[in-house]
Amino acid sequence: MQDHPNEPLTHNDSNDIPVSKMESDDESSPAVEKENSSQIEINQDHSTIENEEIQKEESHSRIVFRKFIRWTFGVLIIFGLGYLTAIFTIYTPKVDELDQSGKNLDNAQSTITALESEIIAQQNEIDRLGAQINDLETDISDLQTENQALVEKQSGFQLQITLLKTRSDVISAQVELYQENPAQTRLLLDSASQNLTTVESLLPENLKDVVSPLQNRLELAVGEIENDPETAISDLAILAGDLLEIENALFNE
């Protein structure tokens, strides 16, 4: 664009615009357009460069963001795999172990319940057997009492029988002595002496003293068999009477 300082100005009456200015504008239009085109191209180039830089920055941001997303997913996958590994290697066996422990506890509880029931049954059986033992002990005690009574009764019968046999031997000795048979008399009196010993063992402690006078009377009669048979017969009669009195005192109350 060129300046014309010495060129006179022409005025348009209608619009009041300088003629020289208009002419100058007409002459400079191609250059202005060229300059404007260059400026536009420059601006476009700058815009293109800026757009490319923006796109590059956006592309870099996207790449970084994608990498971040990928790393994030990778970390999450690793944590997820670790969690699943922990579940299958630690949690699941522990759960199985706890389940097995629970089953073992249930089995142990069932065993304890069964044992307690068995103990109760055994205790009931022990109580039943204890009651039977008590009944048997009572029966034994009754039987012992009854047996003692029977023994005492048997002793009484044996004592009475022995007294009768002793008195029978004494009376038989009297008869033999009347018939002048001293040998048979001695045999009968020996039997009577043995029976008196048995009588003494069967009598109660407070009555044993009654046997001694009877033995003395019997020995006296034996000594009189040869020399004084009549006195011997008299002593045997007294002995037989004493035996009868003892028998009546013990068994005819």
C-alpha positions as CSV (number, residue, x, y, z in Angstrom):
1,M,0.0,0.0,0.0
2,Q,1.4,3.5,-1.1
3,D,0.7,7.0,0.4
4,H,0.0,10.2,-1.8
5,P,0.3,13.2,0.5
6,N,0.4,15.9,-2.2
7,E,-2.6,14.8,-4.2
8,P,-5.6,17.1,-3.7
9,L,-8.7,15.8,-2.1
10,T,-11.9,15.7,-4.1
11,H,-15.2,15.7,-2.2
12,N,-18.4,14.0,-3.2
13,D,-21.2,16.3,-2.6
14,S,-23.6,13.7,-1.9
15,N,-21.6,11.4,0.4
16,D,-18.8,13.8,1.4
17,I,-16.2,11.1,0.9
18,P,-12.7,12.1,-0.3
19,V,-12.1,11.0,-4.0
20,S,-8.4,10.5,-3.5
21,K,-9.1,8.1,-0.7
22,M,-11.4,6.0,-2.7
23,E,-9.0,5.8,-5.6
24,S,-6.2,4.9,-3.4
25,D,-8.4,2.1,-1.9
26,D,-9.2,0.8,-5.3
27,E,-5.5,0.7,-6.3
28,S,-4.5,-1.1,-3.1
29,S,-7.2,-3.7,-3.0
30,P,-5.3,-6.6,-4.7
31,A,-2.4,-6.1,-2.3
32,V,-4.7,-5.9,0.6
33,E,-6.4,-9.0,-0.5
34,K,-3.1,-10.8,-1.0
35,E,-1.9,-9.7,2.4
36,N,-5.2,-10.7,3.9
37,S,-5.0,-14.1,2.1
38,S,-1.5,-14.5,3.5
39,Q,-2.7,-13.6,6.9
40,I,-5.6,-16.0,6.6
41,E,-3.2,-18.7,5.5
42,I,-0.9,-17.9,8.4
43,N,-3.9,-17.9,10.8
44,Q,-5.1,-21.2,9.3
45,D,-1.6,-22.6,9.6
46,H,-1.5,-21.4,13.2
47,S,-5.0,-22.8,13.7
48,T,-4.0,-26.1,12.1
49,I,-0.8,-26.3,14.3
50,E,-2.8,-25.4,17.3
51,N,-5.4,-28.0,16.4
52,E,-2.7,-30.6,15.8
53,E,-1.1,-29.7,19.2
54,I,-4.5,-29.9,20.8
55,Q,-5.2,-33.2,19.2
56,K,-1.7,-34.4,20.2
57,E,-2.4,-33.2,23.7
58,E,-5.8,-34.9,23.7
59,S,-4.3,-38.0,22.2
60,H,-1.6,-38.1,24.9
61,S,-4.2,-37.5,27.6
62,R,-6.3,-40.3,26.1
63,I,-3.3,-42.6,26.0
64,V,-2.4,-41.8,29.6
65,F,-6.1,-42.2,30.6
66,R,-6.3,-45.5,28.8
67,K,-3.0,-46.7,30.4
68,F,-4.5,-45.6,33.8
69,I,-7.7,-47.5,33.1
70,R,-5.7,-50.6,32.0
71,W,-3.4,-50.4,35.0
72,T,-6.5,-49.9,37.2
73,F,-8.3,-52.9,35.7
74,G,-5.0,-54.9,35.9
75,V,-4.7,-54.1,39.6
76,L,-8.3,-54.9,40.2
77,I,-8.0,-58.2,38.4
78,I,-4.9,-59.0,40.4
79,F,-6.7,-58.1,43.6
80,G,-9.7,-60.1,42.5
81,L,-7.5,-63.1,41.7
82,G,-5.8,-62.8,45.0
83,Y,-9.2,-62.6,46.7
84,L,-10.4,-65.7,44.9
85,T,-7.1,-67.4,45.7
86,A,-7.5,-66.5,49.3
87,I,-11.1,-67.8,49.3
88,F,-10.2,-71.1,47.7
89,T,-6.9,-71.6,49.7
90,I,-7.9,-70.2,53.1
91,Y,-11.5,-69.4,53.5
92,T,-13.0,-72.5,51.8
93,P,-10.8,-75.0,53.7
94,K,-11.5,-73.1,56.9
95,V,-15.2,-73.2,56.3
96,D,-14.9,-77.0,55.5
97,E,-12.9,-77.4,58.7
98,L,-15.5,-75.5,60.7
99,D,-18.2,-77.6,59.1
100,Q,-16.3,-80.8,59.9
101,S,-15.7,-79.5,63.5
102,G,-19.5,-78.8,63.7
103,K,-20.2,-82.3,62.6
104,N,-17.7,-83.7,65.0
105,L,-19.2,-81.6,67.8
106,D,-22.7,-82.9,66.8
107,N,-21.4,-86.5,66.8
108,A,-19.7,-85.9,70.1
109,Q,-22.9,-84.5,71.6
110,S,-24.9,-87.4,70.3
111,T,-22.3,-89.8,71.8
112,I,-22.5,-87.9,75.1
113,T,-26.3,-88.1,75.0
114,A,-26.2,-91.8,74.3
115,L,-23.6,-92.4,77.1
116,E,-25.7,-90.3,79.5
117,S,-28.8,-92.4,78.6
118,E,-26.7,-95.6,79.1
119,I,-25.4,-94.3,82.4
120,I,-29.0,-93.5,83.5
121,A,-30.1,-97.0,82.4
122,Q,-27.1,-98.5,84.3
123,Q,-27.9,-96.5,87.4
124,N,-31.5,-97.7,87.3
125,E,-30.2,-101.2,86.9
126,I,-27.9,-100.6,89.9
127,D,-30.8,-99.3,91.9
128,R,-32.9,-102.3,91.0
129,L,-30.2,-104.7,91.9
130,G,-29.5,-102.8,95.1
131,A,-33.2,-103.1,96.0
132,Q,-32.9,-106.8,95.3
133,I,-29.8,-107.1,97.4
134,N,-31.6,-105.3,100.2
135,D,-34.5,-107.7,99.9
136,L,-32.1,-110.7,99.9
137,E,-30.3,-109.3,102.9
138,T,-33.6,-108.9,104.7
139,D,-34.5,-112.5,103.6
140,I,-31.1,-113.7,104.8
141,S,-31.5,-111.9,108.1
142,D,-35.0,-113.4,108.5
143,L,-33.6,-116.8,107.5
144,Q,-30.7,-116.4,109.9
145,T,-33.1,-115.5,112.6
146,E,-35.3,-118.4,111.6
147,N,-32.2,-120.6,111.4
148,Q,-31.1,-119.5,114.8
149,A,-34.5,-120.3,116.1
150,L,-34.3,-123.7,114.3
151,V,-30.8,-124.3,115.7
152,E,-32.0,-123.5,119.2
153,K,-35.0,-125.6,118.6
154,Q,-32.8,-128.4,117.3
155,S,-30.5,-128.0,120.3
156,G,-33.5,-128.3,122.5
157,F,-34.7,-131.4,120.8
158,Q,-31.2,-132.9,120.9
159,L,-31.0,-132.0,124.6
160,Q,-34.3,-133.5,125.3
161,I,-33.4,-136.7,123.3
162,T,-30.1,-137.0,125.1
163,L,-31.8,-136.6,128.5
164,L,-34.2,-139.3,127.6
165,K,-31.5,-141.6,126.4
166,T,-29.5,-141.0,129.6
167,R,-32.5,-141.7,131.8
168,S,-33.3,-144.8,129.6
169,D,-29.7,-146.1,130.1
170,V,-29.9,-145.6,133.9
171,I,-33.2,-147.4,134.1
172,S,-31.9,-150.2,131.9
173,A,-28.9,-150.5,134.1
174,Q,-31.1,-150.9,137.1
175,V,-32.9,-153.8,135.4
176,E,-29.7,-155.5,134.5
177,L,-28.4,-155.1,138.0
178,Y,-31.6,-156.7,139.3
179,Q,-30.9,-159.6,137.0
180,E,-27.4,-159.8,138.3
181,N,-25.8,-158.8,135.1
182,P,-23.0,-156.4,136.2
183,A,-21.2,-156.4,132.8
184,Q,-24.2,-155.2,130.9
185,T,-24.9,-152.7,133.7
186,R,-21.4,-151.2,133.3
187,L,-21.9,-150.8,129.5
188,L,-25.2,-149.0,130.0
189,L,-23.7,-146.7,132.7
190,D,-20.8,-145.9,130.4
191,S,-23.3,-144.8,127.7
192,A,-25.2,-142.8,130.3
193,S,-21.9,-141.0,131.3
194,Q,-21.2,-140.0,127.7
195,N,-24.7,-138.8,127.3
196,L,-24.3,-136.6,130.4
197,T,-21.3,-135.0,128.8
198,T,-23.4,-134.2,125.8
199,V,-26.2,-132.8,128.0
200,E,-23.6,-130.5,129.6
201,S,-22.5,-129.1,126.2
202,L,-26.2,-128.5,125.1
203,L,-27.3,-126.8,128.3
204,P,-27.2,-123.0,128.6
205,E,-24.2,-121.6,130.6
206,N,-26.3,-120.9,133.6
207,L,-27.5,-124.5,133.8
208,K,-24.3,-126.4,133.2
209,D,-23.6,-126.8,136.9
210,V,-26.5,-129.3,137.3
211,V,-24.6,-132.0,135.4
212,S,-21.8,-132.3,137.9
213,P,-24.0,-133.8,140.8
214,L,-25.4,-136.2,138.2
215,Q,-22.0,-137.4,137.1
216,N,-21.0,-137.9,140.8
217,R,-24.1,-140.0,141.5
218,L,-23.4,-142.1,138.4
219,E,-19.8,-142.8,139.4
220,L,-20.9,-143.7,142.9
221,A,-23.4,-146.3,141.5
222,V,-20.7,-147.7,139.3
223,G,-18.4,-148.2,142.3
224,E,-21.2,-150.1,144.1
225,I,-22.1,-152.6,141.4
226,E,-19.8,-155.4,142.6
227,N,-19.9,-154.9,146.4
228,D,-23.3,-153.3,147.1
229,P,-25.7,-153.8,144.2
230,E,-28.7,-152.8,146.2
231,T,-27.2,-149.4,147.1
232,A,-26.2,-149.1,143.5
233,I,-29.8,-149.7,142.4
234,S,-30.9,-147.0,144.9
235,D,-28.4,-144.5,143.6
236,L,-29.5,-145.2,140.0
237,A,-33.1,-144.6,141.0
238,I,-32.2,-141.3,142.5
239,L,-30.2,-140.4,139.3
240,A,-33.2,-141.3,137.1
241,G,-35.4,-139.1,139.2
242,D,-33.0,-136.1,138.9
243,L,-32.9,-136.5,135.2
244,L,-36.7,-136.5,135.0
245,E,-36.9,-133.3,137.1
246,I,-34.4,-131.6,134.8
247,E,-36.3,-132.7,131.7
248,N,-39.6,-131.5,133.1
249,A,-38.0,-128.2,134.2
250,L,-36.7,-127.5,130.6
251,F,-39.5,-128.9,128.4
252,N,-42.7,-129.0,130.4
253,E,-43.2,-125.3,131.2
